[in-house]
């Protein structure tokens, strides 16, 4: 809540619309069954004119579309969550997605897509368990569109190799396990092929991500939520807020904020 208050302050200074989030499809979407989440993912991609290509930065995409995204450390068992923050006085609620930056980038991207689904799906149309399954299906379909994936791997496969899977997970920037599950959803591989993969080349992938996009020591650094910081430096550069106010908003030391504004000493000179 405190972070949202600071976010709203800087948007007010810059005269930006804090409620520009508009559901890309008529919301809330009533699903008759879990499988309709596949079409919902296609509809959102079409509404946002994303085509079929892999999404390079999920965080930037959602922030660009008006969602407030916060990447912070959360308890170990929490991947992330979404909520609406009320502002009162007849103003629309703010949709917020919070993601655990202690998890791998692959998992954070899936979490963002999963929580996006929760912002779209009518919570009364499915049971809580089925809604989670629908959100998972949406996330896989949104990050790995059917047509693009089938073009890359073929419509039916009897076996998969380690290098191929790792290359594909880097193309779509998803976890190896999510990629295998998506291939099973599309009937590219059979249940027996999936089980065999988890017993052989994908053994241990449920707990240890193969060839992570981020090194563990730098986890949480890539695809961070940066819009709030960017807006703060914009207001500072334009002289709309003081240096002290910027440090208050950003929760950073004065020297670090100055360096963010002016660059390293050599650049300033």
C-alpha positions in Angstrom: 0.0 0.0 0.0 2.8 2.4 0.8 4.5 1.6 -2.5 1.2 2.3 -4.3 0.9 5.6 -2.5 4.4 6.6 -3.8 3.5 5.4 -7.3 0.4 7.6 -7.3 2.3 10.6 -6.1 4.7 10.5 -9.0 1.9 9.9 -11.5 0.1 12.9 -10.1 3.2 15.1 -10.4 3.5 14.0 -14.1 -0.2 14.4 -14.7 -0.5 10.8 -15.8 -3.7 8.8 -15.7 -3.4 6.2 -12.9 -6.3 4.2 -14.1 -5.4 3.6 -17.8 -5.7 -0.2 -17.4 -8.5 -1.3 -19.7 -9.3 -5.0 -19.9 -8.3 -6.1 -23.4 -11.4 -8.2 -23.7 -14.9 -7.7 -22.3 -14.3 -8.4 -18.6 -14.9 -10.3 -16.5 -14.7 -13.2 -18.9 -17.0 -16.1 -18.1 -15.5 -19.5 -19.0 -17.7 -22.5 -19.5 -14.7 -24.8 -19.0 -11.0 -24.8 -18.4 -10.1 -25.3 -22.1 -11.6 -21.9 -23.1 -8.6 -20.3 -21.5 -6.6 -21.2 -24.6 -8.9 -19.0 -26.7 -8.8 -16.2 -24.1 -5.0 -16.1 -24.4 -5.3 -15.8 -28.2 -7.9 -13.0 -27.8 -5.7 -11.0 -25.5 -2.7 -11.3 -27.8 -4.9 -10.2 -30.7 -6.3 -7.3 -28.8 -2.8 -6.1 -27.8 -1.5 -6.7 -31.3 1.2 -9.0 -30.1 1.2 -11.4 -33.0 2.6 -14.9 -32.4 6.2 -14.0 -31.5 7.6 -14.8 -28.0 7.2 -11.9 -25.5 10.6 -10.4 -24.7 9.7 -8.8 -21.4 6.4 -9.7 -19.6 6.9 -7.0 -16.9 7.3 -4.2 -19.3 4.3 -5.4 -21.3 2.0 -5.5 -18.3 3.2 -2.1 -17.1 2.7 -0.6 -20.5 -0.9 -1.9 -20.5 -1.6 -0.1 -17.2 -1.1 -2.8 -14.6 1.0 -1.9 -11.5 3.7 -4.5 -11.2 5.9 -4.9 -8.1 8.8 -7.4 -8.0 9.9 -8.0 -4.4 11.0 -10.8 -2.0 8.0 -12.8 -0.8 7.7 -15.9 1.4 9.2 -19.0 -0.2 5.9 -20.7 -1.0 4.4 -17.6 -2.7 5.1 -17.1 -6.4 2.9 -14.0 -6.6 -0.6 -12.6 -6.3 -2.9 -10.0 -7.8 -5.3 -7.6 -6.1 -7.3 -4.5 -6.5 -6.3 -1.4 -4.5 -9.2 0.9 -3.7 -8.7 4.6 -3.9 -12.1 5.8 -2.7 -13.9 9.0 -3.8 -15.5 7.3 -6.8 -12.1 6.6 -8.4 -11.5 3.2 -10.1 -9.6 0.5 -8.3 -6.0 -0.1 -9.3 -5.1 -3.6 -10.5 -1.8 -4.7 -9.0 0.4 -7.8 -9.6 3.1 -8.7 -7.1 5.8 -11.2 -8.0 8.4 -13.0 -5.9 11.8 -11.9 -7.3 13.5 -14.8 -5.4 12.2 -17.2 -8.0 13.8 -17.8 -11.4 12.9 -15.5 -14.3 11.2 -18.4 -16.1 8.9 -18.8 -13.1 8.3 -15.1 -12.7 7.2 -14.7 -16.3 4.7 -17.6 -15.9 3.5 -16.1 -12.7 2.8 -12.7 -14.4 0.8 -14.4 -17.1 -1.0 -16.5 -14.6 -2.0 -13.5 -12.5 -3.0 -11.6 -15.7 -5.5 -14.4 -16.2 -7.0 -13.8 -12.8 -7.5 -10.2 -13.7 -9.6 -11.3 -16.7 -11.5 -14.4 -15.6 -14.9 -14.2 -13.8 -14.2 -15.7 -10.4 -17.8 -17.1 -10.2 -17.8 -19.1 -13.4 -15.4 -21.8 -12.2 -14.5 -23.5 -8.9 -11.3 -22.2 -7.3 -9.4 -25.3 -8.4 -10.6 -25.0 -12.0 -9.9 -21.3 -12.1 -6.2 -22.1 -11.1 -6.1 -24.7 -13.9 -7.5 -22.2 -16.4 -5.0 -19.6 -15.3 -2.2 -22.1 -15.8 -3.5 -23.0 -19.3 -3.8 -19.3 -20.1 -0.2 -18.6 -19.0 1.2 -21.4 -21.2 -0.9 -20.4 -24.2 -0.1 -16.7 -23.8 3.7 -17.2 -23.5 3.9 -20.2 -26.0 1.2 -19.6 -28.7 0.0 -22.8 -30.3 0.8 -21.9 -33.9 4.3 -20.7 -33.1 5.2 -23.7 -31.0 3.8 -26.2 -33.5 5.8 -24.5 -36.2 9.0 -24.9 -34.1 8.6 -28.5 -32.9 6.1 -30.1 -35.3 2.5 -31.4 -34.6 3.6 -34.8 -33.3 6.8 -36.0 -31.6 7.7 -39.4 -30.3 10.9 -38.1 -28.5 12.7 -34.9 -27.5 16.3 -34.2 -26.9 17.9 -32.2 -24.1 19.4 -29.5 -26.3 16.2 -28.9 -28.2 14.2 -28.4 -25.1 16.7 -26.0 -23.6 16.9 -24.0 -26.8 13.1 -23.8 -26.9 12.8 -22.7 -23.3 15.2 -19.9 -24.1 13.2 -18.9 -27.1 10.0 -18.6 -25.1 11.7 -17.7 -21.8 9.8 -20.2 -19.8 10.8 -23.1 -17.6 11.7 -26.5 -19.1 8.8 -28.1 -17.2 6.3 -25.5 -18.4 7.5 -26.2 -22.0 7.0 -29.9 -21.6 3.6 -29.5 -20.1 2.6 -27.2 -22.9 3.7 -29.7 -25.5 1.5 -32.3 -23.7 -1.5 -29.9 -23.7 -1.2 -29.5 -27.4 -0.9 -33.3 -27.9 2.5 -32.9 -29.5 3.8 -35.5 -27.1 1.9 -38.3 -25.4 1.5 -38.9 -21.7 4.0 -41.7 -21.8 6.6 -39.5 -23.6 6.1 -36.8 -21.0 6.6 -39.3 -18.1 9.7 -40.7 -19.9 11.1 -37.2 -20.2 10.7 -36.5 -16.5 12.4 -39.8 -15.8 15.4 -39.1 -18.1 16.5 -35.8 -19.6 14.1 -33.7 -17.4 14.8 -35.5 -14.2 14.9 -33.0 -11.3 13.4 -30.1 -13.4 10.5 -29.8 -10.9 12.9 -28.4 -8.3 16.0 -27.2 -10.3 15.6 -25.2 -13.5 18.0 -26.3 -16.2 20.3 -23.6 -17.6 18.5 -20.7 -16.1 18.1 -17.4 -17.9 19.5 -15.6 -14.8 22.4 -16.8 -12.8 21.2 -17.6 -9.2 23.5 -14.9 -7.7 21.7 -12.3 -9.9 18.2 -13.6 -9.5 15.5 -10.9 -9.7 17.6 -8.5 -11.7 16.2 -9.1 -15.2 12.7 -8.0 -16.2 12.2 -6.0 -13.0 9.3 -3.6 -12.7 11.0 -0.3 -13.6 8.2 2.1 -14.6 7.9 3.7 -11.1 11.7 4.3 -11.0 11.7 5.6 -14.6 8.9 8.1 -13.8 10.6 9.3 -10.7 13.8 10.1 -12.6 11.7 11.8 -15.3 10.1 14.1 -12.8 13.5 14.8 -11.2 15.2 15.6 -14.5 12.3 18.0 -15.4 12.6 19.8 -12.1 9.1 18.7 -11.0 10.4 17.2 -7.8 13.5 17.9 -5.7 16.4 15.6 -5.1 15.2 15.0 -1.5 11.7 14.2 -2.8 13.2 11.7 -5.3 15.2 10.0 -2.6 12.1 9.8 -0.5 10.0 8.3 -3.3 12.7 5.9 -4.5 13.9 4.9 -1.0 17.5 5.3 -2.1 20.5 7.2 -0.8 21.0 10.7 -2.2 24.3 9.8 -3.8 22.7 6.9 -5.6 19.8 9.0 -6.9 22.3 11.7 -8.1 24.3 9.0 -9.9 21.1 7.8 -11.5 20.4 11.3 -12.8 23.8 12.4 -13.8 25.5 9.2 -14.6 29.1 8.2 -13.5 31.6 11.0 -12.9 33.3 10.6 -16.2 29.9 11.0 -18.1 29.1 14.0 -16.0 32.4 15.6 -16.7 
